[in-house]
């Protein structure tokens, strides 16, 4: 199983730190799982311009191919102006519509305050649903106060991250079994 961790912003560090924490938790719970972190702040991504996704090159092609090849994706996103960042939306625009079909996607949100907890529900989940992803129901929402010196200090958040990892892994295994059975029936 391959899990990709996407830090969905080209600025800031808290989301990346949270994504790295989730990736480490995934490795701790499931040693055999292949993992890769895509940090949009360290990748040179082109804007989607309508061409076929196979025509992009460099980091943009790497982002697309890595997500398409994954069995599961954990998306980390900050909230900017009560919305997901443009860089993350650009990733969705670059991907073919079926790129997340039958993939399990977990969500991790960092925000300055609790006022933005519905961004995942009202903006991110509809996009993922449209792209046919199987979204892990319970996402992790982390506020500014849950960090100290860019490290997660809230034990409740850490428990929710463990549960996100467990549910992502379990749902991904279940989806692999469903796909195997479906292929046998066809």
C-alpha positions in Angstrom: 0.0 0.0 0.0 1.2 3.5 -0.9 0.1 6.5 1.0 0.8 10.1 -0.1 0.7 13.0 2.3 0.0 16.3 0.6 0.8 19.5 2.3 -1.5 21.7 0.3 0.0 25.1 0.6 3.0 26.9 -0.9 3.6 29.0 2.2 3.6 28.4 6.0 4.9 25.6 8.1 2.2 24.4 10.5 0.3 22.4 8.0 3.6 20.7 6.9 4.5 19.9 10.5 1.0 18.4 11.0 1.3 16.4 7.8 4.8 15.1 8.9 3.3 14.1 12.2 0.6 12.1 10.5 3.1 10.5 8.2 5.3 9.4 11.2 2.2 8.1 12.9 1.3 6.1 9.8 4.9 4.6 9.7 4.6 3.8 13.4 1.3 2.0 13.1 2.0 0.4 9.7 5.7 -0.2 9.0 5.2 -1.9 5.6 3.3 1.0 4.1 5.1 3.0 1.5 4.8 6.8 2.2 5.7 10.0 0.4 5.2 13.6 1.4 4.4 16.1 -1.2 5.1 19.6 0.1 3.8 22.2 -2.3 6.1 24.8 -0.7 9.1 22.9 -2.0 7.8 22.0 -5.4 7.5 24.2 -8.5 4.0 23.6 -9.7 2.6 25.1 -12.9 -0.9 26.5 -13.0 -3.5 24.3 -14.6 -4.0 25.7 -18.2 -6.4 23.1 -19.6 -3.9 20.8 -21.3 -4.0 17.0 -20.7 -2.5 16.0 -17.4 0.0 13.8 -19.2 1.6 16.9 -20.9 2.9 18.5 -17.7 6.5 18.1 -16.8 8.9 18.4 -13.8 7.4 18.8 -10.3 3.9 19.3 -11.7 4.1 15.9 -13.4 5.6 14.4 -10.2 2.7 15.6 -8.1 0.1 14.3 -10.6 1.7 10.9 -11.0 2.4 10.4 -7.3 -1.3 11.1 -6.4 -2.6 8.9 -9.2 -0.3 6.0 -8.2 -1.3 6.2 -4.5 -3.7 3.9 -2.8 -4.6 6.5 -0.2 -4.0 10.3 0.2 -3.9 12.4 3.4 -4.5 16.0 2.4 -3.3 18.7 4.8 -4.6 22.2 4.2 -4.5 25.4 6.0 -7.4 27.8 5.9 -6.8 31.1 4.2 -9.6 33.7 3.9 -12.1 31.0 5.0 -11.1 28.8 2.1 -8.6 26.2 0.9 -5.4 27.6 -0.6 -5.2 28.3 -4.4 -2.2 25.9 -4.6 -4.4 23.0 -3.3 -7.2 23.9 -5.7 -4.7 23.9 -8.5 -3.7 20.3 -7.6 -7.3 19.3 -8.0 -7.6 21.2 -11.3 -4.4 19.4 -12.6 -5.7 15.9 -11.8 -7.9 14.1 -14.2 -11.5 13.8 -12.9 -11.2 10.1 -12.0 -7.7 10.4 -10.4 -9.1 9.8 -6.9 -11.6 7.2 -7.9 -11.6 4.3 -5.4 -8.8 6.0 -3.4 -9.2 6.7 0.3 -8.6 10.3 1.3 -8.1 11.6 4.8 -8.3 15.3 5.7 -6.2 17.4 8.1 -7.0 21.1 8.5 -5.0 23.8 10.2 -6.6 27.1 11.0 -6.1 30.2 13.1 -9.4 29.7 14.9 -12.4 27.4 15.3 -14.5 29.6 13.1 -13.2 27.8 10.0 -14.0 24.2 11.0 -16.6 23.9 8.2 -14.1 24.6 5.4 -13.4 20.9 5.0 -17.1 20.0 5.0 -18.3 22.7 2.7 -15.4 23.1 0.3 -13.0 20.1 0.4 -15.3 17.2 0.8 -17.5 18.2 -2.2 -14.5 18.4 -4.5 -13.2 15.0 -3.3 -16.7 13.5 -3.7 -16.9 14.9 -7.2 -13.6 13.2 -7.9 -15.0 9.9 -6.6 -12.7 9.6 -3.6 -13.7 7.6 -0.5 -13.3 10.3 2.1 -12.6 9.3 5.7 -15.5 10.6 7.7 -13.7 12.1 10.6 -11.1 14.7 9.7 -8.6 16.3 12.0 -9.0 20.0 12.7 -6.1 21.7 14.4 -6.2 25.3 15.7 -3.4 27.7 16.3 -3.6 27.1 20.1 -2.9 23.3 19.5 0.7 24.2 18.4 3.6 25.4 20.4 6.8 26.3 18.5 5.4 24.5 15.4 4.8 21.2 17.3 1.4 19.7 18.1 0.9 19.9 21.9 -2.8 19.1 22.2 -3.1 15.4 23.2 -6.7 15.3 21.9 -5.4 16.3 18.5 -2.8 13.5 18.7 -5.5 11.0 19.5 -7.6 12.2 16.6 -4.6 11.8 14.3 -4.1 8.2 15.4 -7.8 7.5 14.6 -7.4 9.2 11.2 -4.5 6.9 10.4 -6.3 3.8 11.6 -9.5 4.7 9.7 -7.5 5.6 6.5 -5.6 2.3 6.6 -8.7 0.2 7.4 -10.8 1.8 4.7 -8.0 1.5 2.2 -7.6 -2.2 2.9 -11.4 -2.7 2.6 -11.4 -0.8 -0.7 -8.6 -3.1 -2.1 -10.7 -6.1 -1.1 -13.8 -4.7 -2.8 -11.8 -3.9 -6.0 -10.4 -7.5 -6.0 -13.9 -9.0 -5.7 -15.3 -6.7 -8.3 -12.5 -7.6 -10.7 -13.2 -11.3 -10.2 -16.9 -10.7 -11.0 -16.1 -8.9 -14.3 
